[in-house]
Amino acid sequence: MEGVALTMSTTPISTITPISHASSLTDIPANTNPSYMTVALAPGDGIGPEIMHAVLFILDKAGVSKYMSFQPVEAGASVFAKGETRGVTDAALTAIESCGLLLKGPMETPKGSGGKSINVTLRKLFNAYANLRTFRTLPGVNTVYSKAGINIDMTVVRENIEDTYGGVEHRLSNDMIQCKRLISAPGSDQLCRYAFKTARALGINKVYCGHKANIMKMTDGLFLERFRAAARDFPEIEAGDVIVDALCMNLVMKPQQYKMLVLPNLQGDIVSDLCAGLVGGLGFAPSANIGNEISIFEAVHGTAPDIAGKGIANPTSLLLSSLMLLRHVGLKQQAAHIENALLVTLESGIHTGDFGDTSKPSVGTMDFAKAIADRLGQTPKTVPAVVVSTEQQDGDMCYTRPARPSGPRMIRTFKNIVTSVVGCDVYLDTPHSPVALAEEMKRACQDTPFKLSLISNRGTQVWPTGSVYTECVDYYRVRFELKDGISAGTIGQSRTIALLDRIAEGFTVCSYELLRNFDGIRGFSLAQGQ
Amino acid sequence: MEGVALTMSTTPISTITPISHASSLTDIPANTNPSYMTVALAPGDGIGPEIMHAVLFILDKAGVSKYMSFQPVEAGASVFAKGETRGVTDAALTAIESCGLLLKGPMETPKGSGGKSINVTLRKLFNAYANLRTFRTLPGVNTVYSKAGINIDMTVVRENIEDTYGGVEHRLSNDMIQCKRLISAPGSDQLCRYAFKTARALGINKVYCGHKANIMKMTDGLFLERFRAAARDFPEIEAGDVIVDALCMNLVMKPQQYKMLVLPNLQGDIVSDLCAGLVGGLGFAPSANIGNEISIFEAVHGTAPDIAGKGIANPTSLLLSSLMLLRHVGLKQQAAHIENALLVTLESGIHTGDFGDTSKPSVGTMDFAKAIADRLGQTPKTVPAVVVSTEQQDGDMCYTRPARPSGPRMIRTFKNIVTSVVGCDVYLDTPHSPVALAEEMKRACQDTPFKLSLISNRGTQVWPTGSVYTECVDYYRVRFELKDGISAGTIGQSRTIALLDRIAEGFTVCSYELLRNFDGIRGFSLAQGQ
C-alpha cells in the first residue's frame, strides 16, 4: 500500500485471537472513540491494490482522514498461497474484529485448491446478515437504459445468511439430492427491519418485498409476513410486495418504478446482479455486508488479472462502496461531497478504458482519481446532486464499535407456542411402485396411533389417488397422520420414532420429519393433489 | 366459442374417466391418425375467448384445418364457480388426455376460495416437465432494447416439476420453516435432453445451462453434471454454463449473446419472465409445457378482466403459443407462414391498443387477426423472415398421441450403486446454547458407534469451533459420524435410529437425515466452517 496518503495505524494488533467460543477480545483500543475510527483495509488481488490506492487518495483529499485511519490486513491470494484455505489470517480477523469495519477490494478464490470464497467466509463468520447494494444511473456510463432516458436510483437489501445458502445438502437416494431451504422468523425480522431503517435514513418512501410466496407458501410466506410485521413500525414508509418473476420482468421494462427492494438470499442475489446490469455492470455497483457488530464494504466485481498492475482499472465501484462505509458511520456530508465530485467527473466525459465515450481518450486509474479530487466541492449539472438534508445530518459521525459478544446469541421471534404431534413424514429410498409401497406402509402402521394418509413423489401425490402420467424417482415421501379419534397432542414423538424404527426394518429411511401443529395451526404443507 | 371457423369435433368424449391408478382409457379414437389430429381447446377467462377466437381464425385461414380440429373443454372460472377446486372438469381432463394436446387461454385462480392454479395442476397432473418459452424481438413492439437496436432471439427451457416447486414445507420449530429443494438425476436428464433436442430442431448451435452450483454444490452440481452428460449426445451443439446471477446481469446488458438457456425450476421461472420483459412483456411471449404424453400450449399473461369483452385485446402471445403447437406436431411450414404474416403486420405498424406507435390509431382484436390473415404468404422486410430449411422439413406433420401409461413409471439414472451408512444428521427444536447442546449430545452417543462431529445453526458450524458473532435460532443440526476405527458400511441404519430414539427422550427431534456414502463418495455437504 505504498503511497497511501491516509494515516495508517502503525501499532499492529498485538494479540492474535482465534475466532472461537473459548477466546475473548478484551480492551481492544480501536473504535471506542466515537469521533475517530480505524477501518481494517484489505486491498485485494489483481487490480485491487491500485483501485484501493485511488480510493484512499480521494478519501484523503476529501478530508476523511480527520475521522478515520486504515489498518491494512492480510487476506486473499497471498494467504491462500500459504495454504490457509480461508484466505484470511488470524491476525487479519482479529484486526477486523477490533475495528468493526472492513473496506475490501476484489479477491480471488483459487479453484481446485480447497480454498473457500473469502466473501462467504467473512459474511458467515461475522454474521453480516444484510447485503446492501445501491444502483444509480451515472452520467457518462452508457447503458441501454441511459440511452432510453430511464433514470435508475434503487437500493436492494438482500438476506445474506439463510435460504439455500446454508449449504445443507444430502444425497437421499441414487437419483435424488436435497438442499434445505431455511427461512427463520428472527432472521427475516432483522433483515426487514434493517431495510426499513435504511429506507428511513435514505429518505425512501416505499419499500417492496420481492418473494415467491405463491409457490413457497410457508417459507416465503413467513418472509413476507415478517416484512409486513416490520412495516408496521415504519408507518411513514409504504410497504408493497411483488412476486419475484414479475419483479424481474418489471425491472427490465420499467426499473424506475422501484426505489427499494428487500428479498430472501437467492432471489436477492439474482435481482441485485440484474440491477447492476441496469446501471452498467458490477464496475458501477457498490456493496456492503452489514452485521450487528461488523460490516464489510466491498467491490463485488472481479480481480481482472489481465489488466492488473497496468494502472488502467476503474475504481468507481470500490469508491462507491467506500461511500457506503462513510454513510454507515455517519459521514453523510463527506460521502455526498465525494459522490458529487464523481458525478461531475463522469459528466465531463472523463472515463477509464472500460466505459464511456470511446471517441475520447481514456485516463488511467490515478488520473481518474485525481480528476475526482480536483472536482471536490462542485455539483453535477445534468443529474441531480446528492444533497444531505438537515434531518439526515442528525447523528453525524458517531461510530462506536459494538461490544464483542461473549458467544453465539439466540435470536427469537415466536415464543410460548403450544405444539402438538400429529404425525410424521418418512422419506424412503426405494424403487417400489406407489401401490406396492402403500401396502407395505399400511402394514407397518397397523398397530400404531397412525394411519397412512398419503404418498408423494417429487411433491406430487401418488397415493391414495394420483395421475398415471406422474413419473417417479427412487425417493418417496410417506405421510402418517393420527388415526381418526386420536387427538393432536395426546401422543408424543416416541410413537413416531417407533414407527420409523419399524419401517426401517424393511426400507432405507433416508429422511424424516415430525409433523406438528403450532398453536393449533398445521405446521406442514399438503402435497399437490392432496 | 361461437363463430370459430375451424372444425370442432362434434362427438363428445364419451367416457368420463377419473385420473387415477384404477382407471384406464382404452380405444380412444383421437390422435392415432398421424396426419389428422384433435386438439383440446380451453379458451380461458376474461379476454381468453376473444383472443382464442382471433387465433383460430388465423389458423383456419392458413389452412391448418386440413390437419387439425379443436375440441372445446370446460376449465377456468365457470368450473371454479361450481366448487371444483381444480378448475377443470373430469370430462375436460379426459378430453385433454385423449388428444394429448391442449391449447389454452389465460385463466383466473380465484383468491381465497381454496382454488388452485389450473396451470400448476395441469403441469403436475400430466407431468409436463419442460416449460419451453421463446423470446423474439418483434417489429413495432417498442422496448428499451428495440430502441437500442438490440435484436433478441432466445429460447428458455425451464424444468417444471422439481426444485422448491414440489411444495414440501415444514415448520420445524417456533421460528424456523424449511422448504425442500429437490433435484433428481433422471428429472434433470430428461429436461436437458429435451433442451438439446429442441436446439437441434431449431438449428441452435449453443446451449447454456444457468445454475447456482457455486452455492448449491450438490443439487445444482447434479443439474449441471446431467446437462453436461446430455450434451455429449449432441456433439454438434456447443454446451456452456453460467451462474444465474451473472446470467441475469448479462441478459440485461447484452441479451443477444444467448440463443438457448436451460435452467432449474425457480431460476428458470425468474429468467424466463426477465426475458419476456426484454421483448415487451408477457403479451409477446408464448409458452409451452411439454410432457412425454401431453403438452400444453398457453398464453401466460393475465385475463385482463378490465378490457374483457371489448374486442381490443392483443392475441399475439396466444398466436405465438399456437405456433409452438404447430411446430410441436411437425407443421413447421404452416407455423413459419403465419409467423411471417404476423411480422409483416407488425412491421406495417398495425397494432392493438396495448403497444406500438400511439400516434397511429389502434385496431381491435379481430381486425388485427384479419390483418395477419390478409398478409399470409408475405415475408417481412425489416427483420429476417422465418425460414424452414429443407432439413427441418423432414418429419413433417407426424403426430400420434403416445399411449397412455398404465400407471406411474419410474425414471432412473444411477443404478447398482453401493451405499454405506456413515452417520446421521439430527435436527432439534431447542433454545439451548451450542456448548450446552454439545454436552447433551456427547452423552447421548456415548455407548453408540457414533461420535458427535459437529453442530451447526442455519448452516454455520457452531461446535466444536465457531464464531462468537453467529446468531442462532431455535433449530440446530447435530451431526453424528462413525467413531474412529469403525468402517463405513459395517453398521446399518438401525443404529442411527436407536440414537435418534435416545435423543428424543430429552429433545424434540424435528427432522433427521441418514448420512451415507454412495460408491465411496460422501453423500452430504460439510457445514460452513467444518
Interface residues (C-beta under 8 A of the other chain):
Chain A: P18 I19 S20 H21 S23 V120 T121 K124 L125 F126 N127 Y129 T143 V144 Y145 K147 A148 I150 I161 E162 T164 Y165 G166 G167 V168 E169 H170 R171 L172 N174 D175 M176 I177 Q178 C179 K180 R181 L182 I183 S184 A185 P186 G187 K212 I215 M216 K217 M218 T219 L222 V244 D245 A246 C248 M249 N250 L251 V252 M253 L266 Q267 D269 I270 V271 S272 D273 L274 A276 G277 L278 G280 G281 L282 G291 N292 E293 I294 R404 P405 S406 G407 P408 R409 M410 I411 R412 T413 F414 K415 I417 T419 D425 P431 S433 P434 V435 S456 N457 R458 G459 T460 V462 T465 G466 S467 V468 Y469 T470 E471 C472 V473 D474 Y475 R477 Q493 S494 I497 A498 L500 D501 A504 E505 T508 V509 C510 S511 Y512 E513 L514 L515 R516 F518 G523 F524 S525 A527 Q528 G529
Chain B: I19 S20 H21 S23 V120 T121 K124 L125 F126 N127 Y129 T143 V144 Y145 K147 A148 I150 I161 E162 T164 Y165 G166 G167 V168 E169 H170 R171 L172 N174 D175 M176 I177 Q178 C179 K180 R181 L182 I183 S184 A185 P186 G187 K212 I215 M216 K217 M218 T219 L222 V244 D245 A246 C248 M249 N250 L251 V252 M253 L266 Q267 D269 I270 V271 S272 D273 L274 A276 G277 L278 G280 G281 L282 G291 N292 E293 I294 R404 P405 S406 G407 P408 R409 M410 I411 R412 T413 F414 K415 I417 T419 D425 P431 S433 P434 V435 S456 N457 R458 G459 T460 V462 T465 G466 S467 V468 Y469 T470 E471 C472 V473 D474 Y475 R477 Q493 S494 I497 A498 L500 D501 A504 E505 T508 V509 C510 S511 Y512 E513 L514 L515 R516 F518 G523 F524 S525 A527 Q528 G529
